[in-house]
Amino acid sequence: MTAVLSVENLTVGYRTRGTLVPVVHDVSFEVEPGQVLALVGESGSGKTTTGHAVLGLLPGNGQVTGGRIRFRDQVLTELGPRGWRDVRGRAVSLIPQDPGVSLDPVRRVGHQVEDVLRLHTDLDARARRDRVLELFELVGFTDVERRYRQYPGELSGGMRQRVLIASAIAVEPDLIIADEPTSGLDATVQKQVLDLIDDLRARSGTSVVLVTHDLGVAADRSDLLGVMQHGRLVETGPTAQVLADPQHDYTRRLLDSVPARLASARERVEVPASREVVVEVEDLRKVYGDVAAVDGTSFEVRRGETFSIVGESGSGKSTTARVLTGLTQATSGRVRLLGTDVTGLGRRGFRPLRRDVQIVYQNPYASFDPRFDVYQVVEEPLRSLRDRPPGSGGRFSGRFSGQFSGRLGGRRPHEDEVVAALEAAALPADVVHRHPRELSGGQRQRVAIARALVLEPKIVVLDEPISALDVSVAAQILELLRTLQAERDLTYVFISHDLAVVRAISDRVAVMREGRIVEHGPVERVFSAPETDYTVQLLDAIAGRRLTAGVP
């Protein structure tokens, strides 16, 4: 069978400060009609660059410096601008990662999909409009006339991604490059989007190159699997074969880091029911305007326990986290933390509890002062809460390995506490004077954890703390959180939309929908014997079932 796409010894570089730096090295693979090849790897592995090179969409400082890309009988690496206009969008199309960037915010989405038809077909205006409405039905929209007239800002993230899929399949191309097409989407929306791509492949024989860091998605949705590391394709083959018998150490490490496998390997020690309750939420309501973001929620969390709240976007889980940490006030109900009723407290009134109740955000970078280096970021809570003099230490101060000795340039305020927190978060000594923008995503998340730990809290609320991290980095953060909990008897309230992650870290879990908890209980009971149809739906949408085949 003739390959739809053939990539031969592809090498790509980026020009930086006059120097061409290679980032993809001698990559080769083929994709046949109707096949899905998943390119997986962590950030910086070269997978997105490879996908964009196939489409001729490298940034201005990027160039193919070696090798050849063939699409059927055409050599894409020899095309000029006019040749690309004939191919891109008609025969080869892209589903990009971020619909917020890819859609024009001031144009109706129907008109944006029409652009593809205007460029690549002879359809008149009426026929183009009819085709867009047909495409919107195909991608699962109801009330398609209304959707046609809406602007991107009026649609949810999942809906915007469906618009991009409609654009990509408008003229039924032979090849689609899907670049992280479901990144950041809820599990159920992710499943719907991936089902749409599968349906297109089944109907028209379209081939797909699926670029993803999500091994679960790659495992479930691909025929071939290519694993990239440092710009090289270190392993490739039929997906089932690679999963069953990985040959490369890096592939094995990635597979061992998948949350579903971490959950299977975890030894659970049940938190005794006799332990004190440190979080009590009773009939909590939070109303914004006419919308109840949280509507009658109740739960308890015991000391040393990890209690997870899981749900889709808009379920109310993050609003619950904000109430628990004093960042917003409840409309009604009662919240008690460590025996103190905090329901009516504003931010000033919550201040005395700030030492004991801390939060780690999904995007720590947005919560850091960009002027601060890492030391100042971690020290900031100690400067803000001045009830402890510098150098007074705490329960965990003084337990240092010495790696930070000589790094601080002389005695600094709160040095003992900051160093203890940095070491607890397993940060290397060379980060102390760097700014967060100079760190990787995983390092920034560790800085956020260190900042939360520096006050030696008793309760930590973690709001989607690993959703933006690569799988191996996420596994490291989960292991770090478990270690810190065991050492410090911490209580976690863990907020997530990812059920596989929740299973890996939780003792008990609550499932939220439209502001209400619809089910809660021990994590293994909820996963093995769910009591509501909604929980069943969420569990069925978890990607990666092929990854845990044969895992106890």
C-alpha positions as CSV (number, residue, x, y, z in Angstrom):
1,M,0.0,0.0,0.0
2,T,1.3,3.4,-1.0
3,A,2.0,5.7,2.1
4,V,0.0,8.9,2.3
5,L,2.8,10.5,4.2
6,S,6.5,9.5,4.2
7,V,9.0,11.4,6.3
8,E,12.6,10.5,5.5
9,N,15.6,11.6,7.8
10,L,13.9,14.9,8.7
11,T,16.2,17.4,10.4
12,V,14.8,20.8,11.6
13,G,16.6,23.7,13.2
14,Y,15.8,27.1,14.7
15,R,18.0,30.1,14.2
16,T,18.7,31.9,17.5
17,R,21.1,34.8,17.7
18,G,22.6,34.0,14.3
19,T,23.2,30.3,15.1
20,L,21.1,27.5,13.7
21,V,20.3,25.1,16.5
22,P,19.0,21.6,15.4
23,V,15.9,20.5,17.3
24,V,14.7,17.5,15.3
25,H,17.3,14.9,14.1
26,D,16.9,12.3,11.3
27,V,13.3,11.5,12.0
28,S,11.7,8.9,9.6
29,F,8.2,7.3,9.6
30,E,5.3,6.5,7.2
31,V,1.6,6.7,7.5
32,E,-0.7,4.7,5.3
33,P,-4.3,5.5,4.3
34,G,-6.7,5.4,7.3
35,Q,-3.9,5.0,9.8
36,V,-3.3,7.0,13.0
37,L,0.3,7.6,14.0
38,A,0.6,9.1,17.5
39,L,3.8,11.1,18.2
40,V,4.3,11.2,21.9
41,G,6.9,12.8,24.1
42,E,7.5,15.5,26.7
43,S,7.8,19.3,26.1
44,G,10.8,20.0,23.9
45,S,10.9,16.5,22.4
46,G,10.4,17.8,18.9
47,K,6.9,16.3,18.3
48,T,5.1,19.6,17.5
49,T,8.0,20.8,15.4
50,T,7.8,17.6,13.4
51,G,4.1,18.0,12.8
52,H,4.4,21.7,11.8
53,A,7.3,20.8,9.4
54,V,4.9,18.4,7.6
55,L,2.5,21.3,7.1
56,G,5.2,23.8,6.2
57,L,4.1,25.9,9.2
58,L,7.4,26.3,11.0
59,P,7.9,29.8,12.6
60,G,10.0,32.3,10.8
61,N,13.3,31.3,12.5
62,G,12.7,27.6,11.8
63,Q,13.8,25.6,8.7
64,V,14.1,22.1,7.4
65,T,17.8,21.5,7.0
66,G,17.8,17.9,5.9
67,G,15.7,15.0,4.8
68,R,12.5,14.9,2.7
69,I,8.7,14.9,3.4
70,R,6.5,13.3,0.8
71,F,2.7,13.5,0.6
72,R,1.6,10.8,-1.9
73,D,3.7,11.8,-5.0
74,Q,4.5,15.3,-4.0
75,V,7.7,16.3,-2.2
76,L,6.4,18.9,0.3
77,T,9.9,20.1,1.3
78,E,10.2,21.4,-2.3
79,L,7.0,23.4,-2.4
80,G,6.9,27.2,-2.6
81,P,4.2,29.5,-1.2
82,R,1.8,28.9,-4.2
83,G,2.3,25.1,-4.0
84,W,1.5,25.2,-0.3
85,R,-1.7,27.1,-0.9
86,D,-2.9,24.3,-3.1
87,V,-2.1,21.6,-0.6
88,R,-2.6,23.0,2.9
89,G,-6.3,23.0,3.9
90,R,-7.3,20.9,0.9
91,A,-5.3,17.8,1.0
92,V,-3.5,18.2,4.3
93,S,-5.0,20.1,7.2
94,L,-4.3,21.0,10.8
95,I,-6.3,20.8,14.0
96,P,-4.3,23.2,16.3
97,Q,-3.9,22.9,20.1
98,D,-5.4,26.3,21.2
99,P,-8.7,27.4,19.7
100,G,-8.4,30.6,21.7
101,V,-5.5,31.6,19.6
102,S,-6.5,30.0,16.3
103,L,-10.0,31.6,16.0
104,D,-10.5,35.3,15.2
105,P,-12.4,36.7,18.2
106,V,-14.2,39.3,16.1
107,R,-15.6,37.1,13.3
108,R,-18.5,34.7,13.5
109,V,-17.3,31.1,13.6
110,G,-19.5,30.1,10.6
111,H,-17.7,32.6,8.5
112,Q,-14.3,31.3,9.6
113,V,-15.1,27.8,8.5
114,E,-16.4,29.2,5.2
115,D,-12.9,30.6,4.5
116,V,-11.6,27.0,3.9
117,L,-14.4,26.4,1.4
118,R,-13.9,29.7,-0.3
119,L,-10.2,28.9,-0.8
120,H,-10.5,25.3,-1.9
121,T,-13.9,24.8,-3.6
122,D,-16.0,26.4,-6.3
123,L,-19.1,26.5,-4.1
124,D,-21.2,29.7,-4.2
125,A,-22.1,31.6,-1.0
126,R,-25.3,29.7,-0.4
127,A,-23.7,26.3,-0.9
128,R,-20.8,27.3,1.4
129,R,-23.2,28.2,4.1
130,D,-25.2,25.0,3.7
131,R,-21.9,23.0,3.9
132,V,-20.9,24.8,7.1
133,L,-24.2,23.9,8.7
134,E,-23.8,20.3,7.6
135,L,-20.3,20.3,9.2
136,F,-21.6,21.7,12.4
137,E,-24.1,18.9,12.6
138,L,-21.4,16.4,11.8
139,V,-19.2,17.7,14.8
140,G,-22.1,17.3,17.1
141,F,-23.6,20.8,17.4
142,T,-27.3,21.3,18.0
143,D,-29.1,24.6,16.9
144,V,-26.5,24.9,14.1
145,E,-28.0,28.2,12.8
146,R,-27.3,29.8,16.1
147,R,-23.8,28.4,16.3
148,Y,-23.0,29.6,12.8
149,R,-23.7,33.2,14.0
150,Q,-21.8,33.1,17.3
151,Y,-18.4,34.5,18.0
152,P,-15.6,32.3,19.6
153,G,-16.1,34.1,23.0
154,E,-19.6,32.8,23.2
155,L,-18.5,29.2,22.9
156,S,-17.0,26.8,25.5
157,G,-13.5,25.4,24.9
158,G,-14.9,22.1,23.7
159,M,-17.2,23.9,21.3
160,R,-14.4,26.0,19.9
161,Q,-12.3,22.9,19.3
162,R,-15.3,21.4,17.4
163,V,-15.2,24.5,15.1
164,L,-11.5,23.9,14.4
165,I,-12.3,20.2,13.5
166,A,-15.1,21.4,11.2
167,S,-12.6,23.6,9.4
168,A,-10.0,20.8,9.2
169,I,-12.5,18.3,7.7
170,A,-14.4,20.8,5.5
171,V,-13.0,19.5,2.2
172,E,-12.3,15.9,3.5
173,P,-8.5,16.0,3.4
174,D,-6.3,12.9,3.0
175,L,-4.2,13.8,6.0
176,I,-4.8,15.6,9.3
177,I,-2.1,16.8,11.6
178,A,-3.8,17.0,15.1
179,D,-1.6,18.9,17.4
180,E,-2.7,18.3,21.0
181,P,-6.3,18.5,19.8
182,T,-7.8,17.8,23.3
183,S,-5.2,19.4,25.6
184,G,-7.0,21.1,28.5
185,L,-10.4,19.6,27.7
186,D,-12.6,17.7,30.2
187,A,-12.5,13.9,29.8
188,T,-16.0,13.7,28.4
189,V,-15.4,16.5,25.9
190,Q,-12.0,15.0,25.0
191,K,-13.7,11.7,24.2
192,Q,-16.3,13.4,22.0
193,V,-13.6,15.3,20.0
194,L,-11.5,12.1,19.5
195,D,-14.6,10.2,18.5
196,L,-15.2,12.8,15.8
197,I,-11.7,12.3,14.4
198,D,-12.2,8.5,14.5
199,D,-15.6,8.8,12.7
200,L,-13.9,10.9,9.9
201,R,-11.2,8.3,9.5
202,A,-13.8,5.5,9.3
203,R,-15.9,7.4,6.8
204,S,-13.3,8.8,4.4
205,G,-10.1,6.9,5.1
206,T,-8.3,10.1,6.3
207,S,-4.9,9.5,7.8
208,V,-4.0,11.2,11.1
209,V,-0.7,12.2,12.8
210,L,-1.7,12.8,16.4
211,V,0.8,14.9,18.3
212,T,0.2,14.5,22.0
213,H,1.9,14.3,25.4
214,D,-1.1,12.2,26.7
215,L,0.0,8.5,26.5
216,G,-3.5,7.4,27.4
217,V,-5.0,9.2,24.3
218,A,-2.2,7.8,22.2
219,A,-2.6,4.3,23.4
220,D,-6.4,4.2,22.8
221,R,-6.5,6.1,19.5
222,S,-3.5,5.1,17.4
223,D,-2.4,2.3,15.2
224,L,1.2,3.3,15.3
225,L,3.2,4.9,18.1
226,G,6.3,7.0,17.8
227,V,8.2,8.1,20.9
228,M,10.3,11.2,20.7
229,Q,13.0,12.4,23.0
230,H,15.4,15.3,22.5
231,G,14.4,15.6,18.9
232,R,14.9,12.0,18.0
233,L,12.4,9.2,17.3
234,V,13.7,6.7,19.8
235,E,11.1,4.0,19.3
236,T,8.3,3.4,16.8
237,G,6.0,0.5,15.9
238,P,2.5,-0.8,16.1
239,T,0.9,0.7,19.3
240,A,-0.1,-2.6,20.9
241,Q,3.5,-3.9,20.4
242,V,5.2,-0.8,21.8
243,L,2.9,-0.8,24.9
244,A,3.3,-4.6,25.5
245,D,7.1,-4.7,25.0
246,P,8.8,-1.3,25.0
247,Q,12.4,-1.5,23.8
248,H,13.7,1.9,24.9
249,D,14.4,2.9,28.5
250,Y,12.7,6.3,27.9
251,T,9.5,4.6,26.6
252,R,9.5,2.4,29.7
253,R,9.9,5.4,32.0
254,L,7.0,7.3,30.2
255,L,4.7,4.3,30.6
256,D,5.6,3.8,34.2
257,S,4.7,7.5,34.9
258,V,1.1,7.2,33.6
259,P,-1.3,8.0,36.4
260,A,-3.4,4.8,35.8
261,R,-0.3,2.7,36.4
262,L,0.8,4.8,39.4
263,A,-2.7,4.1,40.9
264,S,-2.3,0.4,40.3
265,A,1.1,0.4,42.0
266,R,0.1,2.5,45.0
267,E,-0.2,0.9,48.4
268,R,-3.2,2.5,50.2
269,V,-3.3,2.9,54.0
270,E,-6.7,4.0,55.1
271,V,-6.9,7.1,57.3
272,P,-8.5,6.1,60.6
273,A,-12.0,7.3,61.1
274,S,-11.0,8.3,64.6
275,R,-8.8,11.1,63.3
276,E,-9.9,14.6,63.9
277,V,-12.0,16.4,61.2
278,V,-10.1,19.5,60.0
279,V,-12.3,20.6,57.1
280,E,-16.1,20.7,57.6
281,V,-18.3,22.0,54.8
282,E,-22.1,22.1,55.4
283,D,-24.7,23.1,52.8
284,L,-22.2,25.5,51.0
285,R,-23.7,27.8,48.4
286,K,-21.9,30.4,46.3
287,V,-24.0,32.4,43.9
288,Y,-22.7,34.7,41.2
289,G,-25.6,36.9,39.9
290,D,-28.3,34.4,39.1
291,V,-26.0,31.4,38.8
292,A,-25.2,29.0,41.8
293,A,-21.6,28.0,41.2
294,V,-21.8,25.8,44.3
295,D,-25.3,24.7,45.4
296,G,-25.7,22.9,48.7
297,T,-22.3,21.1,49.0
298,S,-21.3,19.2,52.2
299,F,-18.3,17.1,53.0
300,E,-15.7,16.5,55.7
301,V,-11.9,15.8,55.5
302,R,-9.8,14.2,58.2
303,R,-6.3,15.1,59.2
304,G,-3.7,13.5,57.0
305,E,-6.2,12.6,54.3
306,T,-6.3,13.4,50.6
307,F,-9.8,14.3,49.6
308,S,-10.3,15.0,45.9
309,I,-13.1,16.9,44.2
310,V,-13.5,15.9,40.6
311,G,-15.7,17.3,37.9
312,E,-15.9,19.0,34.5
313,S,-15.4,22.7,33.8
314,G,-18.2,24.7,35.5
315,S,-18.9,22.0,38.1
316,G,-18.1,24.3,41.0
317,K,-14.9,22.5,42.2
318,S,-12.5,25.5,41.8
319,T,-15.1,27.8,43.4
320,T,-15.2,25.4,46.4
321,A,-11.4,25.7,46.6
322,R,-11.6,29.5,46.6
323,V,-14.1,29.4,49.5
324,L,-11.9,27.0,51.5
325,T,-8.8,29.3,51.1
326,G,-10.6,32.5,52.0
327,L,-10.3,33.9,48.4
328,T,-14.1,34.3,48.1
329,Q,-16.9,34.3,50.6
330,A,-19.7,31.8,50.7
331,T,-23.2,33.1,50.0
332,S,-24.6,30.7,52.6
333,G,-23.8,27.5,54.5
334,R,-21.0,26.8,56.9
335,V,-17.2,26.2,56.5
336,R,-15.1,25.2,59.5
337,L,-11.3,24.8,59.2
338,L,-9.3,23.4,62.1
339,G,-12.3,24.0,64.3
340,T,-12.7,27.7,63.3
341,D,-15.9,28.9,61.6
342,V,-14.6,30.9,58.5
343,T,-17.9,31.2,56.7
344,G,-18.4,35.0,57.1
345,L,-14.7,36.0,57.1
346,G,-13.4,38.2,54.4
347,R,-9.7,38.1,53.3
348,R,-8.7,40.2,56.3
349,G,-10.6,38.1,58.7
350,F,-9.1,34.9,57.2
351,R,-5.6,36.2,57.6
352,P,-4.9,34.5,61.0
353,L,-5.6,31.1,59.3
354,R,-3.3,31.8,56.3
355,R,-0.4,30.0,57.9
356,D,-2.4,26.8,58.3
357,V,-4.3,26.8,55.0
358,Q,-2.4,27.3,51.8
359,I,-3.2,26.9,48.1
360,V,-1.2,25.6,45.1
361,Y,-2.6,26.9,41.8
362,Q,-2.8,25.3,38.4
363,N,-0.7,28.0,36.8
364,P,1.8,29.1,39.5
365,Y,3.6,31.5,37.1
366,A,0.5,33.8,37.0
367,S,0.6,34.0,40.8
368,F,4.4,34.9,41.1
369,D,5.6,38.5,41.1
370,P,7.7,38.6,37.9
371,R,10.2,40.9,39.6
372,F,11.1,38.3,42.2
373,D,13.7,35.6,42.1
374,V,12.9,32.1,43.5
375,Y,14.2,33.0,46.9
376,Q,11.9,36.1,47.1
377,V,8.9,34.1,45.8
378,V,9.2,31.5,48.5
379,E,10.0,34.1,51.2
380,E,7.0,36.4,50.3
381,P,4.5,34.7,52.6
382,L,6.9,35.1,55.5
383,R,7.3,38.8,54.8
384,S,3.5,39.2,54.5
385,L,2.8,37.4,57.7
386,R,5.2,39.0,60.1
387,D,4.2,37.2,63.3
388,R,7.4,35.2,63.2
389,P,10.8,37.0,63.3
390,P,13.4,36.1,60.7
391,G,15.6,33.2,61.7
392,S,13.2,31.9,64.3
393,G,12.9,28.7,62.3
394,G,10.1,26.2,62.7
395,R,9.3,22.5,62.9
396,F,11.3,21.6,59.8
397,S,14.0,24.2,59.8
398,G,17.6,23.1,60.2
399,R,17.1,19.7,58.4
400,F,19.3,20.7,55.4
401,S,21.6,18.7,53.2
402,G,23.8,21.7,52.8
403,Q,23.3,22.0,49.0
404,F,22.3,25.7,49.3
405,S,25.5,26.6,51.3
406,G,27.3,29.5,49.6
407,R,24.4,30.0,47.2
408,L,22.7,32.8,49.1
409,G,25.5,35.3,49.2
410,G,25.5,35.9,52.9
411,R,22.8,35.6,55.6
412,R,19.3,36.6,54.3
413,P,16.0,37.1,56.1
414,H,14.1,33.9,56.8
415,E,16.9,31.9,55.3
416,D,16.3,28.8,57.5
417,E,12.6,28.6,56.6
418,V,13.1,29.3,52.8
419,V,15.9,26.8,52.5
420,A,13.9,24.1,54.3
421,A,11.0,24.7,51.9
422,L,13.1,24.6,48.8
423,E,14.8,21.4,49.9
424,A,11.4,19.9,50.9
425,A,10.2,20.6,47.3
426,A,13.3,18.8,45.9
427,L,14.5,21.9,44.1
428,P,18.2,22.1,42.9
429,A,20.4,24.7,44.6
430,D,21.0,26.5,41.3
431,V,17.4,27.8,41.1
432,V,17.6,30.0,44.1
433,H,18.6,33.2,42.3
434,R,16.8,32.5,39.1
435,H,13.5,34.0,38.1
436,P,10.4,31.8,37.5
437,R,10.4,32.6,33.8
438,E,13.8,30.8,33.6
439,L,12.4,27.5,35.0
440,S,10.6,24.6,33.5
441,G,6.9,24.0,34.2
442,G,7.8,21.3,36.7
443,Q,10.3,23.5,38.5
444,R,7.8,26.3,38.7
445,Q,5.2,24.0,40.3
446,R,7.8,22.9,42.8
447,V,8.5,26.6,43.7
448,A,4.7,27.0,44.2
449,I,4.7,24.0,46.5
450,A,7.8,25.4,48.4
451,R,6.0,28.7,48.8
452,A,2.9,26.9,50.3
453,L,5.1,24.8,52.6
454,V,7.2,27.7,53.9
455,L,4.4,28.6,56.4
456,E,4.3,25.0,57.6
457,P,0.5,24.7,56.9
458,K,-1.7,21.9,58.1
459,I,-4.1,22.0,55.1
460,V,-3.1,22.5,51.4
461,V,-5.6,23.0,48.7
462,L,-4.3,21.9,45.3
463,D,-6.2,23.3,42.3
464,E,-5.4,21.3,39.2
465,P,-1.7,21.3,40.2
466,I,-0.4,19.0,37.5
467,S,-2.8,19.4,34.6
468,A,-0.3,21.4,32.5
469,L,2.7,19.1,33.2
470,D,4.3,16.3,31.1
471,V,3.5,12.8,32.3
472,S,6.9,12.1,33.9
473,V,7.0,15.5,35.6
474,A,3.5,15.1,36.9
475,A,4.4,11.7,38.3
476,Q,7.3,13.3,40.1
477,I,5.0,16.0,41.6
478,L,2.5,13.4,42.7
479,E,5.3,11.4,44.4
480,L,6.6,14.6,46.1
481,L,3.1,15.4,47.4
482,R,2.7,11.9,48.8
483,T,6.2,12.1,50.5
484,L,5.5,15.5,52.0
485,Q,2.1,14.3,53.3
486,A,3.7,11.3,55.1
487,E,6.5,13.5,56.6
488,R,4.3,16.4,57.7
489,D,0.9,14.8,58.2
490,L,-0.6,17.2,55.7
491,T,-4.2,17.3,54.7
492,Y,-4.9,17.7,51.0
493,V,-8.0,18.9,49.2
494,F,-7.1,18.0,45.6
495,I,-9.1,19.6,42.8
496,S,-9.0,18.0,39.4
497,H,-10.9,17.1,36.2
498,D,-8.5,14.1,35.6
499,L,-9.9,11.0,37.2
500,A,-6.8,8.9,36.5
501,V,-4.8,11.4,38.6
502,V,-7.4,11.5,41.3
503,R,-7.2,7.7,41.6
504,A,-3.5,7.8,41.9
505,I,-3.4,10.2,44.9
506,S,-6.7,10.2,46.7
507,D,-8.1,8.4,49.8
508,R,-11.7,9.7,49.2
509,V,-13.3,11.4,46.2
510,A,-16.3,13.6,45.6
511,V,-17.8,13.9,42.1
512,M,-19.3,17.4,41.4
513,R,-21.8,18.3,38.8
514,E,-23.5,21.7,38.3
515,G,-22.5,22.8,41.8
516,R,-23.6,19.7,43.6
517,I,-21.8,16.6,44.9
518,V,-23.5,13.7,43.2
519,E,-21.4,10.9,44.6
520,H,-18.6,10.5,47.2
521,G,-16.8,7.8,49.0
522,P,-13.5,5.9,49.1
523,V,-11.7,6.3,45.8
524,E,-11.6,2.5,45.0
525,R,-15.3,2.1,45.7
526,V,-16.2,5.0,43.5
527,F,-14.0,3.8,40.7
528,S,-15.0,0.1,40.9
529,A,-18.7,0.5,41.8
530,P,-20.0,4.0,40.8
531,E,-23.5,4.7,41.9
532,T,-24.6,7.4,39.5
533,D,-24.8,7.5,35.7
534,Y,-22.8,10.7,35.6
535,T,-19.9,9.0,37.4
536,V,-20.1,6.1,35.0
537,Q,-19.9,8.6,32.1
538,L,-16.8,10.2,33.6
539,L,-15.1,6.9,34.2
540,D,-15.9,5.7,30.7
541,A,-14.3,8.8,29.2
542,I,-10.9,8.1,30.9
543,A,-8.2,7.6,28.3
544,G,-5.6,4.9,28.6
545,R,-7.4,1.6,29.1
546,R,-4.9,-0.1,26.9
547,L,-2.1,1.1,29.2
548,T,-3.4,-0.8,32.2
549,A,-4.2,-4.0,30.3
550,G,-2.6,-6.8,32.4
551,V,-1.7,-4.4,35.3
552,P,-3.2,-5.7,38.6
